[in-house]
Amino acid sequence: MGTTAKEEMARFWDKNTKSNRPLSPHVSIYKWSLPMAMSITHRGTGVALSMGVSLFGLATLLLPEQFPHYLAMVKSLSLGPALIYSAKFALVFPFSYHTWNGIRHLV
């Protein structure tokens, strides 16, 4: 008969305790570095891009009007240039960062 997961874990920890093996270091002991932050940001922008493309694709399937209609709606809001440029930056930053960081990684 097989053992349960709880019994296997108990056996594992008993064996580690008896043999005085060191525990794997916890993430909190690592000093933050630029490559670590860039890697985390790269993953975050990848997730954001995949979600954004998926939502845009879903919207094109489900929304009743064509894209020019929604673009005209946004233009009719008369948003200020600061808000428009901020929104453009928020859309472009994940794409450009993810692309250039991916190229850096490949090189």
C-alpha positions as CSV (number, residue, x, y, z in Angstrom):
1,M,0.0,0.0,0.0
2,G,1.2,3.5,-0.8
3,T,1.8,6.3,1.7
4,T,0.0,9.5,1.9
5,A,1.5,12.9,1.1
6,K,1.5,13.8,4.7
7,E,3.5,10.7,5.7
8,E,6.0,11.3,2.8
9,M,6.6,14.9,3.9
10,A,7.1,13.8,7.5
11,R,9.6,11.2,6.3
12,F,11.4,13.8,4.2
13,W,11.7,16.3,7.1
14,D,12.8,13.7,9.5
15,K,15.6,12.6,7.1
16,N,16.7,16.2,6.6
17,T,16.7,16.9,10.4
18,K,18.8,13.8,11.1
19,S,21.3,14.5,8.4
20,N,21.7,18.2,9.4
21,R,21.2,19.4,5.8
22,P,21.0,23.1,5.3
23,L,17.7,24.6,4.3
24,S,17.4,26.4,1.0
25,P,17.7,30.1,1.5
26,H,14.6,32.1,1.6
27,V,13.9,34.9,-0.9
28,S,14.2,37.5,1.8
29,I,17.9,37.1,2.2
30,Y,18.7,38.1,-1.4
31,K,19.9,41.6,-2.0
32,W,17.9,43.4,-4.7
33,S,19.8,44.0,-7.8
34,L,19.1,45.7,-11.2
35,P,19.0,42.3,-13.1
36,M,16.5,41.0,-10.6
37,A,14.3,44.0,-10.9
38,M,14.5,43.9,-14.7
39,S,13.6,40.2,-14.8
40,I,10.5,40.8,-12.6
41,T,9.5,43.8,-14.7
42,H,10.0,41.8,-17.9
43,R,7.7,39.1,-16.6
44,G,5.1,41.7,-15.5
45,T,5.1,43.4,-18.9
46,G,4.8,40.0,-20.6
47,V,1.7,39.2,-18.5
48,A,0.3,42.7,-19.1
49,L,0.8,42.4,-22.9
50,S,-0.8,39.0,-23.1
51,M,-3.8,40.2,-21.1
52,G,-4.1,43.4,-23.1
53,V,-4.0,41.5,-26.5
54,S,-6.5,39.0,-25.2
55,L,-8.9,41.7,-24.0
56,F,-8.5,43.7,-27.2
57,G,-9.2,40.6,-29.2
58,L,-12.2,39.7,-27.1
59,A,-13.5,43.3,-27.4
60,T,-13.3,43.1,-31.2
61,L,-15.4,40.0,-31.2
62,L,-18.0,41.1,-28.7
63,L,-18.5,44.9,-29.2
64,P,-21.1,45.8,-31.7
65,E,-19.4,48.8,-33.4
66,Q,-16.2,49.1,-35.4
67,F,-13.0,50.6,-34.1
68,P,-13.5,54.1,-35.6
69,H,-16.7,54.5,-33.7
70,Y,-14.9,54.0,-30.4
71,L,-12.0,56.2,-31.4
72,A,-14.5,59.0,-32.2
73,M,-16.1,58.5,-28.7
74,V,-12.7,59.0,-27.1
75,K,-12.0,62.1,-29.2
76,S,-15.4,63.6,-28.2
77,L,-14.3,63.5,-24.6
78,S,-11.9,66.4,-25.2
79,L,-9.3,65.0,-22.9
80,G,-6.2,67.2,-22.2
81,P,-2.9,66.6,-23.9
82,A,-1.3,65.5,-20.6
83,L,-3.8,62.7,-20.1
84,I,-3.6,61.7,-23.8
85,Y,0.2,61.5,-23.7
86,S,0.1,59.6,-20.3
87,A,-2.3,57.1,-21.8
88,K,-0.1,56.7,-24.9
89,F,2.9,56.1,-22.7
90,A,1.1,53.6,-20.6
91,L,0.2,51.7,-23.8
92,V,3.6,51.9,-25.4
93,F,5.9,51.3,-22.3
94,P,5.1,47.6,-21.7
95,F,5.6,46.8,-25.4
96,S,8.9,48.7,-25.8
97,Y,10.3,47.6,-22.5
98,H,9.5,43.9,-23.0
99,T,10.8,44.0,-26.6
100,W,14.2,45.7,-25.7
101,N,14.7,43.6,-22.6
102,G,14.0,40.5,-24.6
103,I,16.6,41.5,-27.2
104,R,19.1,42.4,-24.4
105,H,18.5,38.9,-23.0
106,L,19.1,37.2,-26.3
107,V,22.3,39.1,-26.9
